[in-house]
Amino acid sequence: MKQGLFVTFEGTEGVGKSTAIASASDWLTEQGVAHRVTREPGGTPMAEEIRELLLRSREEVVDPTCELLLMFAARAQHLARLIRPSLEAGEWVLCDRFTDATYAYQAGGRGLDAVSVTQLESLVQGESLRPDAVLWLDAPVATGMARIAGRGGGPDRFEYERIRFFENVRQVYEARAADPTNHYRRIDAAGSVEEVAAGVRRTMGELHREWQYLR
């Protein structure tokens, strides 16, 4: 059986990842492609419990290394119980954030050494499991922040961070996108919902054609 494609969705806050993933899922459904939609941190009951710990607002200052280790703890469970089995069964996996987000947020934003992220990446994912494609939804940080302000509801702990934090995050995404081995596909997320959705569907079509040809 042909292995499914692992597609992740990345970007700073407010770029519309949830809407983009819904567009990608709809496109795959139209093509009759079996797939799973999931998220990080999270994706399994245990990983979702870790997610709640990570995102809950609290008075206690969370040590960045603690945060990093919890991210990879959730990822290990997610990989073992959902991502790997789904890919091996021939299903595509659409994931809202993955290890690129850890490089961006924990290394770029928190200032942790990227070498630590790389070491944990190798430990948890092995040397071969990486996204087949990273759909990077890119928009100016100010645009994303304005969208968050208009959502309503309370922000989580990450959304309280200062603008400079998110500028650092975006810079890491830019640097990773420049490396072709990371398989980035940039989508301009500053446009309308319809424009972004069209870009996502176009990219999914490209990936589907490549998948059919190569595998």
C-alpha positions as CSV (number, residue, x, y, z in Angstrom):
1,M,0.0,0.0,0.0
2,K,1.2,3.5,-0.9
3,Q,2.0,5.6,2.2
4,G,0.0,8.7,2.8
5,L,1.4,12.2,2.6
6,F,2.3,14.1,5.8
7,V,1.3,17.8,5.4
8,T,1.7,20.3,8.1
9,F,0.4,23.9,8.4
10,E,2.5,26.5,10.0
11,G,2.5,30.3,10.7
12,T,2.3,32.9,13.4
13,E,-0.9,33.6,15.3
14,G,-3.9,34.8,13.4
15,V,-2.9,33.7,9.9
16,G,-5.9,31.4,9.4
17,K,-4.4,27.9,9.8
18,S,-7.7,26.4,10.9
19,T,-9.5,27.8,7.9
20,A,-6.7,26.7,5.6
21,I,-6.8,23.1,7.0
22,A,-10.5,23.0,6.5
23,S,-10.0,24.0,2.8
24,A,-7.3,21.3,2.4
25,S,-9.5,18.7,4.0
26,D,-12.5,19.6,1.7
27,W,-10.3,19.4,-1.3
28,L,-9.0,15.9,-0.4
29,T,-12.6,14.7,0.3
30,E,-13.6,15.9,-3.1
31,Q,-10.8,13.9,-4.6
32,G,-11.7,10.8,-2.6
33,V,-8.4,10.8,-0.7
34,A,-8.6,9.3,2.8
35,H,-7.1,11.6,5.4
36,R,-6.9,12.6,9.0
37,V,-6.9,16.1,10.4
38,T,-5.1,16.6,13.7
39,R,-3.1,19.3,15.6
40,E,-0.1,19.9,17.8
41,P,0.3,19.8,20.6
42,G,-2.5,17.3,20.9
43,G,-4.1,14.8,18.5
44,T,-4.6,12.0,21.1
45,P,-6.4,12.0,24.5
46,M,-3.1,12.0,26.4
47,A,-1.4,14.6,24.1
48,E,-4.5,16.8,24.4
49,E,-4.0,16.7,28.2
50,I,-0.5,17.9,27.7
51,R,-1.8,20.6,25.4
52,E,-4.1,21.9,28.1
53,L,-1.1,22.1,30.5
54,L,0.9,24.1,28.0
55,L,-1.7,26.6,26.9
56,R,-3.4,27.3,30.3
57,S,-2.8,30.8,31.6
58,R,-1.1,30.6,35.0
59,E,0.7,32.8,37.5
60,E,3.7,30.5,37.7
61,V,6.4,31.2,35.2
62,V,6.9,28.2,32.9
63,D,10.5,27.3,32.3
64,P,11.3,27.3,28.5
65,T,13.0,23.9,28.8
66,C,10.0,22.5,30.6
67,E,7.8,23.8,27.8
68,L,10.1,22.2,25.1
69,L,10.1,18.8,26.8
70,L,6.3,18.8,27.1
71,M,6.0,19.7,23.4
72,F,8.0,16.6,22.5
73,A,6.3,14.4,25.0
74,A,3.0,15.2,23.4
75,R,4.6,14.7,19.9
76,A,5.9,11.3,20.8
77,Q,2.4,10.1,21.8
78,H,0.9,11.7,18.7
79,L,3.3,10.1,16.4
80,A,3.0,6.6,17.9
81,R,-0.8,6.6,18.2
82,L,-2.0,8.6,15.2
83,I,0.4,10.0,12.7
84,R,2.6,6.9,11.9
85,P,-0.3,4.4,11.8
86,S,-2.4,6.7,9.6
87,L,0.5,7.3,7.1
88,E,1.3,3.6,7.0
89,A,-2.4,2.8,6.3
90,G,-2.2,5.1,3.2
91,E,-4.0,8.1,4.7
92,W,-2.8,11.6,4.4
93,V,-2.3,13.5,7.6
94,L,-3.0,17.2,7.8
95,C,-1.5,18.6,11.0
96,D,-1.9,22.0,12.5
97,R,1.7,22.7,13.5
98,F,4.5,20.3,14.0
99,T,8.3,20.5,14.8
100,D,8.8,23.6,12.6
101,A,6.6,25.4,15.2
102,T,9.0,24.2,18.0
103,Y,11.9,25.7,16.2
104,A,10.0,28.9,15.7
105,Y,8.4,29.3,19.1
106,Q,10.7,27.6,21.5
107,A,14.0,28.4,19.8
108,G,13.1,31.6,18.0
109,G,10.6,33.0,20.4
110,R,11.9,31.7,23.8
111,G,15.5,31.8,22.8
112,L,16.4,28.2,23.4
113,D,19.3,26.6,21.6
114,A,18.1,25.2,18.3
115,V,20.5,22.3,18.8
116,S,18.3,21.1,21.7
117,V,15.3,21.0,19.4
118,T,17.3,19.1,16.8
119,Q,18.4,16.5,19.3
120,L,14.8,15.9,20.5
121,E,13.6,15.9,17.0
122,S,16.0,13.0,16.2
123,L,15.1,11.2,19.4
124,V,11.3,11.4,18.9
125,Q,10.9,11.3,15.2
126,G,14.0,9.3,14.1
127,E,16.0,10.4,11.1
128,S,13.4,10.0,8.4
129,L,9.9,11.1,9.6
130,R,9.6,14.7,8.5
131,P,6.7,16.5,6.8
132,D,6.4,15.8,3.1
133,A,5.2,19.4,2.7
134,V,4.9,22.4,5.1
135,L,2.2,24.9,4.1
136,W,3.5,28.1,5.6
137,L,0.7,30.7,5.9
138,D,2.7,33.9,6.0
139,A,1.3,37.3,6.9
140,P,2.8,40.4,8.8
141,V,2.6,39.9,12.5
142,A,0.5,43.0,12.9
143,T,-2.1,41.5,10.5
144,G,-2.4,38.4,12.6
145,M,-2.6,40.3,15.9
146,A,-5.4,42.5,14.5
147,R,-7.4,39.3,13.5
148,I,-6.9,37.8,17.0
149,A,-8.3,41.0,18.6
150,G,-11.4,40.7,16.5
151,R,-12.1,37.1,17.3
152,G,-13.6,37.5,20.7
153,G,-13.0,35.0,23.5
154,G,-10.0,35.0,25.7
155,P,-6.5,34.6,24.3
156,D,-4.3,31.6,25.4
157,R,-0.9,32.0,27.0
158,F,1.0,32.2,23.6
159,E,-1.4,34.9,22.3
160,Y,-0.5,37.2,25.2
161,E,3.1,37.3,24.1
162,R,4.6,40.6,22.8
163,I,4.9,41.6,19.2
164,R,8.6,41.1,19.2
165,F,8.2,37.5,20.2
166,F,6.1,36.8,17.1
167,E,8.5,38.7,14.9
168,N,11.2,36.4,16.1
169,V,8.9,33.4,15.3
170,R,8.3,34.6,11.8
171,Q,12.0,35.1,11.2
172,V,12.6,31.5,12.0
173,Y,9.9,30.4,9.6
174,E,11.5,32.6,6.9
175,A,14.9,31.0,7.5
176,R,13.5,27.5,7.4
177,A,11.5,28.2,4.3
178,A,14.8,29.2,2.6
179,D,16.1,25.7,3.0
180,P,14.6,23.5,0.2
181,T,15.1,20.3,2.3
182,N,12.3,21.5,4.6
183,H,9.7,21.3,1.8
184,Y,8.0,24.6,2.4
185,R,5.2,26.0,0.3
186,R,4.5,29.6,1.1
187,I,1.0,30.8,1.0
188,D,0.2,34.5,1.2
189,A,-2.1,34.7,4.2
190,A,-2.6,38.5,4.2
191,G,-5.3,38.3,1.6
192,S,-9.0,37.5,1.9
193,V,-10.3,34.2,3.2
194,E,-11.2,33.3,-0.4
195,E,-7.8,34.1,-1.7
196,V,-6.0,32.1,0.9
197,A,-8.4,29.1,0.4
198,A,-7.7,29.3,-3.4
199,G,-3.9,29.2,-2.7
200,V,-4.4,26.2,-0.3
201,R,-6.5,24.2,-2.8
202,R,-4.0,25.0,-5.6
203,T,-1.1,23.7,-3.5
204,M,-3.0,20.6,-2.5
205,G,-3.5,19.9,-6.2
206,E,0.2,20.2,-6.8
207,L,1.0,17.9,-3.9
208,H,-1.6,15.3,-5.1
209,R,-0.1,15.2,-8.6
210,E,3.4,14.8,-7.2
211,W,2.2,12.1,-4.8
212,Q,0.6,10.1,-7.6
213,Y,3.7,10.3,-9.8
214,L,6.4,9.6,-7.2
215,R,4.9,6.9,-5.0
